[in-house]
Amino acid sequence: KEGSIIVTAHGLSQIKKDEIKALGLDIIDTTCNEVKLIDKIIREKINDNYSVVYFGISTHPECKAILEDNPKIYLIEKLDDINNLNIKNDKIFFASQTTLSYNDVTNAYDLLLNKYPNITKIVDVCTATKQRQLALLKYAKKCDMILVIGDKKSNNTKQLKDLASEYTTAFLIENIEDVKKIDFSNTNTLGITAGASTPNLLVEEIKNC
């Protein structure tokens, strides 16, 4: 009823922001600049009569904000959803949630390009997320085990764990107590990575435990 509302890095729909302002509350907007850019470009494309295909998770706050402001967007949550698309417009644009797997986003665009040769894109996986995924790909095969440090509800952290699991044994951990539950007896080479929002202090604490 009073004070300020902090918007997280995932963003919030303009509809929700207007509701907050109507209540007389202040907004402290910490939305990631990359998320803001994607939102801006999507609005511009829709205003220019493009059909927008958005790759995201419907329950994720970033995706929910985009969809609430732009209900005409074609949402795909998995690659199979592309088969169900029936877009007649010659002007089609592709964008995605920033916390998805870079490989999945690229694969989705390739499939869409095959179906809609005129489609254009912005491959907009968060820079911090993309860097972690690409770095993980370089060393995952060399490790007997990989620990992914971060919030178990974080999508970009879960993506790192899923990616690591394709090459070796991987665990998603949040604290030192989680580390104590793991059997390292057959582990000679251990890899450690962390989600984009995982505090460096926590990473160092686990590395040194």
C-alpha positions in Angstrom: 0.0 0.0 0.0 3.0 2.3 0.4 6.7 2.4 -0.4 8.6 1.0 -3.4 8.3 -2.1 -5.6 11.6 -3.6 -6.9 11.4 -5.2 -10.3 13.8 -8.1 -10.7 16.3 -8.6 -13.5 13.7 -10.7 -15.3 11.5 -7.7 -15.9 7.8 -6.9 -15.5 5.1 -6.2 -18.0 4.2 -2.6 -18.6 0.6 -3.5 -17.7 1.8 -4.5 -14.2 4.0 -1.4 -13.9 1.0 0.8 -14.8 -1.0 -0.9 -12.0 1.8 -0.2 -9.5 2.0 3.4 -10.5 -1.8 3.8 -10.2 -1.5 2.8 -6.6 1.0 5.6 -6.0 3.9 3.4 -5.4 7.5 4.0 -6.6 9.2 1.5 -8.9 12.8 0.6 -8.6 13.4 -1.1 -11.9 16.5 -3.5 -12.0 15.4 -5.2 -15.3 18.5 -6.5 -17.2 19.4 -4.3 -20.1 19.4 -7.2 -22.4 15.8 -8.1 -21.4 14.8 -4.5 -22.0 16.4 -4.5 -25.4 14.5 -7.7 -26.5 11.2 -6.2 -25.2 11.9 -3.0 -27.2 12.7 -4.9 -30.4 9.6 -7.2 -30.1 7.4 -4.1 -29.7 8.9 -2.5 -32.7 8.5 -5.6 -34.8 4.9 -6.0 -33.8 4.2 -2.3 -34.6 5.8 -3.0 -38.0 3.3 -5.8 -38.6 5.7 -8.7 -38.0 4.5 -12.0 -36.5 6.7 -12.8 -33.6 7.7 -16.3 -32.6 9.0 -16.3 -29.0 10.9 -19.3 -27.5 10.4 -19.4 -23.8 8.9 -21.0 -20.7 5.4 -19.8 -20.0 5.8 -19.9 -16.2 9.1 -18.0 -16.2 8.7 -14.3 -15.1 10.6 -13.0 -18.2 8.4 -14.8 -20.6 5.2 -13.9 -18.7 6.1 -10.2 -18.9 6.7 -10.4 -22.6 3.5 -12.3 -23.3 1.3 -10.1 -21.0 2.3 -7.0 -23.0 2.2 -8.8 -26.4 -0.6 -11.4 -26.4 -0.4 -12.0 -30.2 3.0 -13.6 -29.9 3.4 -17.2 -31.0 4.9 -19.0 -28.0 7.0 -22.1 -28.4 8.2 -23.9 -25.3 9.8 -26.9 -27.0 11.1 -27.7 -30.5 8.1 -29.9 -31.3 5.8 -26.9 -31.0 7.3 -25.6 -34.2 5.4 -28.3 -36.1 2.1 -26.8 -34.9 2.8 -23.3 -36.1 0.7 -22.0 -39.0 1.8 -18.5 -39.8 0.7 -16.9 -43.0 2.5 -13.6 -42.6 5.6 -13.1 -44.8 7.2 -11.0 -42.1 8.2 -13.2 -39.2 10.6 -12.4 -36.3 12.2 -14.8 -33.8 13.3 -14.0 -30.2 13.8 -16.0 -27.1 13.9 -15.9 -23.3 17.5 -14.9 -22.3 18.0 -17.8 -19.8 17.6 -20.7 -22.2 20.3 -23.0 -23.6 22.2 -21.3 -26.4 22.2 -24.6 -28.3 18.4 -25.0 -27.9 17.8 -21.5 -29.1 20.0 -22.0 -32.1 18.4 -25.3 -33.0 14.9 -23.7 -32.7 15.9 -20.9 -35.1 17.3 -23.4 -37.6 14.1 -25.4 -37.6 12.0 -22.2 -38.0 14.3 -21.0 -40.8 13.7 -24.3 -42.6 9.9 -23.8 -42.3 9.8 -20.1 -42.8 12.8 -19.0 -45.0 12.0 -15.3 -44.6 12.3 -15.3 -40.8 14.7 -12.9 -39.1 16.0 -13.1 -35.5 17.8 -11.8 -32.5 19.5 -14.7 -30.7 19.3 -13.2 -27.3 20.6 -15.6 -24.7 22.0 -13.6 -21.8 25.7 -12.9 -22.4 26.6 -14.2 -18.9 24.5 -17.3 -19.5 25.9 -17.9 -23.0 29.5 -17.5 -21.8 29.0 -20.0 -19.0 27.4 -22.6 -21.3 30.2 -22.3 -23.9 32.9 -22.5 -21.3 31.2 -25.6 -19.8 31.2 -27.3 -23.2 35.0 -26.8 -23.5 35.9 -28.8 -20.3 32.9 -31.0 -19.4 34.3 -34.1 -21.1 37.5 -33.7 -19.2 35.8 -33.9 -15.8 34.7 -36.9 -13.8 32.1 -34.7 -12.1 30.8 -31.2 -12.3 29.2 -29.1 -9.6 26.9 -26.4 -10.7 26.4 -23.8 -7.9 23.2 -21.8 -7.8 19.6 -21.5 -7.0 17.7 -24.7 -7.9 14.8 -22.6 -9.1 17.0 -20.6 -11.5 16.5 -21.5 -15.1 20.0 -20.6 -16.3 21.5 -22.7 -13.5 19.3 -25.7 -14.4 20.4 -25.3 -18.0 24.0 -25.6 -16.9 23.3 -28.7 -15.0 21.4 -30.3 -17.9 24.3 -29.4 -20.3 26.9 -30.9 -18.0 24.9 -34.0 -17.5 25.2 -34.7 -21.2 28.9 -35.3 -20.8 29.6 -36.4 -17.2 28.1 -36.7 -13.7 26.6 -33.4 -12.6 25.1 -32.0 -9.4 23.2 -28.8 -8.8 24.1 -27.5 -5.4 23.2 -24.4 -3.3 25.5 -24.6 -0.3 28.2 -26.5 1.5 25.6 -28.9 3.1 24.8 -30.1 -0.4 28.5 -30.8 -1.1 28.7 -33.0 2.0 26.0 -35.3 0.5 28.1 -36.1 -2.6 30.5 -39.1 -2.9 33.8 -37.9 -4.4 35.6 -41.2 -4.0 35.9 -41.9 -7.7 36.4 -38.3 -8.8 39.9 -37.3 -10.0 39.0 -34.2 -12.0 36.2 -32.0 -10.6 34.7 -29.1 -12.5 32.9 -26.2 -10.9 30.6 -23.7 -12.6 27.9 -21.4 -11.3 24.7 -19.6 -12.4 24.8 -16.0 -13.7 23.4 -14.6 -10.4 25.3 -16.9 -8.0 27.4 -14.7 -5.6 31.1 -15.1 -6.1 31.5 -15.4 -2.3 29.5 -18.6 -2.3 31.5 -20.0 -5.2 34.8 -19.4 -3.4 33.4 -20.8 -0.2 32.4 -24.0 -1.9 35.7 -24.2 -3.9 37.7 -24.0 -0.6 35.5 -26.3 1.5 
